[in-house]
Amino acid sequence: MITGNRENFSYADALRKARGSISLGDLEINKTKIRKAANGSLLIEVMGPGGAEKASRLRDQLSEVLKEDARVTRPVTKGEIRLIGLHDATSPEEIINAVSGYSNCLKEDIKLGLIHPMRNGLFTVWVQCPLGAAIRTANYGKIGIGWTQVRVDLLNSRPIQCFRCWRFGHLKQSCSSKEDFGGSCFRCGGEGHVARNCGAPPACKICKLDGRAYNHRLGSNLCPAINVSARIRPTPAATVPVPSSSTMIDIPGPSREDDGATTHGN
């Protein structure tokens, strides 16, 4: 995805410059699709097998050609799974390696939450990865990590959410609200700290502002703000077919993990 760094940035000029400097044939890219992203950026989708690796190489070359004129990223459509039944000796690296192996996705595209204990003495962890990889992993039902088999649950996808006003159904770029909660804690709605360091009870800031019961986390199954804001329900990711290897726009949203998440290599 190409995002201009100045107001008068010309995506047409950038594309012409890229086409004159980069050979898709040399990158073994046979088919691409170009369209505008929801935030106004230019999205180049790499189609076909090996799309993730090829898109990474294209991103590197585009970054070299466009330099300071634009920011080039490789967003992907994300899915989420929860692994249940981990042993306390399991490391984040083991989890990432296992998910990468079962799903055939890049390790750099996998994000983990903190490993949480369960009442039975075992552990669970939230995992975000490309949607196709999440579906492929969940289709196994159970996967081997270390010396144990863990259950894989595919989580429902979430609706679009604005990082500015925290309401659903639109993005920050199209937000007309005067409210800006970008610096607030997503768990309790307070100021001066982030959700991963929050020890306060969950308190939905949007439901509190709207005069509803707010003793829940924003966007959780108990939260009516999703329906009030967007009038839509999340679509179960399990009903979405496994996409082909390609890069697509990622509509970001706050993590399901109240205490933050880590990516491979951090």
ZAMARGU-4260 file (C-alpha; in steps of 0.2 Angstrom, whole numbers, plus 5000, padded with zeros to 4 digits):
<rodrens>
0) 5000/5000/5000 | 5007/5017/4995 | 5003/5032/5006 | 5009/5049/5001 | 5018/5060/5014
5) 5012/5077/5008 | 4996/5084/5003 | 4999/5087/4985 | 5006/5069/4982 | 5001/5062/4965
10) 4997/5044/4966 | 4997/5043/4947 | 5015/5051/4946 | 5020/5038/4959 | 5013/5024/4949
15) 5021/5029/4933 | 5038/5031/4942 | 5036/5014/4950 | 5032/5006/4933 | 5046/5014/4925
20) 5059/5008/4938 | 5052/4991/4944 | 5050/4975/4933 | 5036/4964/4940 | 5043/4950/4929
25) 5060/4950/4939 | 5050/4948/4955 | 5040/4934/4947 | 5024/4943/4949 | 5012/4938/4936
30) 4996/4947/4941 | 4992/4962/4951 | 4976/4972/4955 | 4976/4991/4959 | 4963/5000/4969
35) 4960/5014/4981 | 4961/5009/5000 | 4948/5015/5012 | 4960/5028/5019 | 4963/5035/5001
40) 4980/5026/4999 | 4984/5016/4983 | 4983/4998/4986 | 4993/4986/4975 | 4986/4968/4977
45) 4998/4954/4972 | 4988/4939/4966 | 4992/4920/4965 | 5003/4908/4975 | 5017/4915/4985
50) 5009/4932/4986 | 5015/4937/5003 | 5033/4934/4999 | 5032/4943/4982 | 5023/4957/4990
55) 5037/4959/5002 | 5049/4961/4989 | 5038/4973/4979 | 5036/4983/4995 | 5055/4984/4997
60) 5058/4990/4979 | 5044/5003/4980 | 5051/5010/4996 | 5068/5012/4987 | 5060/5020/4972
65) 5048/5032/4981 | 5060/5036/4996 | 5053/5050/5006 | 5039/5054/4995 | 5028/5040/5001
70) 5026/5027/5014 | 5025/5009/5008 | 5018/4995/5018 | 5012/4977/5016 | 4995/4976/5025
75) 4985/4960/5025 | 4968/4955/5030 | 4969/4948/5047 | 4960/4934/5056 | 4961/4929/5075
80) 4962/4913/5084 | 4963/4907/5102 | 4974/4893/5107 | 4968/4883/5122 | 4978/4871/5132
85) 4996/4877/5132 | 5008/4870/5145 | 5017/4883/5156 | 5034/4879/5148 | 5028/4884/5131
90) 5037/4900/5124 | 5030/4913/5112 | 5043/4908/5099 | 5036/4890/5100 | 5019/4896/5097
95) 5024/4907/5082 | 5034/4893/5074 | 5019/4881/5076 | 5006/4893/5069 | 5018/4898/5055
100) 5021/4879/5051 | 5003/4874/5051 | 4996/4889/5041 | 5011/4892/5029 | 5012/4910/5033
105) 5026/4922/5037 | 5032/4923/5055 | 5033/4942/5054 | 5014/4942/5050 | 5010/4933/5067
110) 5005/4943/5082 | 5003/4936/5100 | 4994/4942/5115 | 5000/4938/5133 | 4999/4920/5138
115) 4985/4919/5151 | 4982/4905/5164 | 4966/4895/5165 | 4957/4888/5180 | 4963/4870/5175
120) 4981/4875/5176 | 4984/4876/5158 | 4986/4892/5147 | 4978/4901/5133 | 4984/4914/5120
125) 4976/4926/5107 | 4984/4925/5090 | 4982/4937/5075 | 4988/4932/5058 | 4983/4933/5040
130) 4965/4928/5038 | 4968/4913/5027 | 4982/4907/5039 | 4969/4908/5054 | 4956/4898/5044
135) 4969/4885/5039 | 4975/4883/5057 | 4958/4882/5064 | 4953/4869/5052 | 4965/4857/5060
140) 4955/4858/5076 | 4970/4854/5087 | 4988/4858/5083 | 5004/4851/5091 | 5015/4864/5101
145) 5030/4857/5110 | 5024/4840/5118 | 5006/4844/5119 | 4990/4846/5108 | 4981/4863/5109
150) 4964/4867/5104 | 4962/4881/5090 | 4946/4892/5091 | 4943/4904/5076 | 4937/4920/5083
155) 4923/4931/5075 | 4929/4945/5064 | 4926/4963/5071 | 4917/4978/5062 | 4927/4993/5057
160) 4931/5005/5071 | 4937/5022/5072 | 4953/5025/5082 | 4948/5043/5085 | 4930/5043/5093
165) 4930/5024/5096 | 4913/5021/5088 | 4910/5008/5074 | 4906/5009/5056 | 4919/5021/5050
170) 4938/5025/5050 | 4947/5039/5058 | 4950/5047/5041 | 4931/5050/5039 | 4927/5054/5057
175) 4917/5070/5060 | 4917/5068/5079 | 4924/5081/5090 | 4929/5068/5103 | 4946/5061/5102
180) 4950/5046/5113 | 4966/5041/5105 | 4976/5043/5121 | 4964/5034/5132 | 4964/5017/5139
185) 4954/5005/5129 | 4950/4994/5144 | 4943/5007/5157 | 4943/5023/5147 | 4954/5032/5159
190) 4969/5043/5154 | 4988/5042/5157 | 4990/5024/5154 | 4987/5010/5141 | 4976/4995/5142
195) 4991/4982/5145 | 4995/4991/5161 | 4977/4994/5167 | 4971/4985/5183 | 4955/4994/5184
200) 4938/4985/5180 | 4932/4986/5162 | 4922/5001/5158 | 4915/5005/5141 | 4918/5023/5137
205) 4906/5024/5123 | 4891/5016/5133 | 4895/5027/5148 | 4894/5042/5137 | 4878/5036/5129
210) 4870/5033/5146 | 4870/5014/5145 | 4877/5001/5157 | 4896/5001/5155 | 4903/4988/5166
215) 4911/4979/5151 | 4925/4981/5138 | 4921/4991/5123 | 4917/4980/5108 | 4915/4964/5119
220) 4900/4952/5117 | 4891/4962/5131 | 4894/4978/5122 | 4879/4986/5113 | 4889/5000/5106
225) 4893/4990/5090 | 4875/4989/5085 | 4871/5007/5090 | 4886/5014/5081 | 4886/5004/5065
230) 4869/4994/5065 | 4879/4979/5059 | 4884/4963/5068 | 4902/4955/5066 | 4903/4942/5052
235) 4910/4925/5058 | 4927/4923/5050 | 4923/4905/5048 | 4911/4908/5035 | 4924/4917/5024
240) 4932/4907/5011 | 4951/4905/5013 | 4958/4919/5002 | 4972/4916/4989 | 4990/4921/4993
245) 4989/4940/4991 | 4990/4956/5000 | 4975/4966/5004 | 4971/4981/5015 | 4970/4979/5034
250) 4956/4988/5043 | 4965/4990/5060 | 4955/4989/5076 | 4960/4988/5094 | 4967/4971/5100
255) 4955/4958/5109 | 4969/4958/5122 | 4966/4970/5136 | 4985/4970/5140 | 4992/4972/5123
260) 5000/4960/5111 | 5018/4957/5104 | 5024/4953/5086 | 5037/4941/5081 | 5055/4949/5084
265) 5049/4962/5097
</rodrens>
